[in-house]
């Protein structure tokens, strides 16, 4: 697939798509960590999504599949504190990547995934398609997506209780929530036109590898054209 030692990698995955895997999700995680080696970074989405009213970074389960749960349960993993769109990271840069996640909009500018992309981070779609390629939302934010404040905003915030690892339970008010733009329908074709996707296969799963920054830039350009036309 082209994953190298020292890479910074965000993985969206489906264990089921791989077919039979001896050892299940843990074996997949071990293989990814071995490919990345001790200098690499593995990031996975461990979202709880927008209907969450209570978030405990150590206890709230991921809704992004069993591979992400296997990462979350590893003792060396670090989970960010965003109540609805936390990520979990393993690697020497984990703390630096997640430190500001709570202060960012969900999957917005400056979040952990954005910081990963700024370090030449790449995205691996492991048996899934671009419908779950959440870095598109970061591109939407850079493009100025007006719908980010359509549902939650300073006048109508989302209230969540966060069980903070250091401060205990506290109220958090979220004032933005990404929508879903036309970019999700167009991003794969656009990246392929630009030659920015590496295709591969793992087990029975089709896989795609790409640079995070390429997805962000392509998303911005797709939306600029779309909004100018309308």
Protein Blocks (a to p, Z undefined) as FASTA:
>chain_A
ZZaehiacdddddfklnopaehijmlmmmmmmmmnommbccdddddebjmbcbdcfklmc
cfebjklmmmmmpmkbccdfbfklcccdedjklmmmmmmmmmpcehiehiaklmmmmnop
acddehiafklmmklmmmmmmnopaklmmmgcfklccddddddfklopaddddfbdcddd
fklmmmmmmmmmnopaccddehjbccddddfklmmmmmmmmmmmmmmmZZ
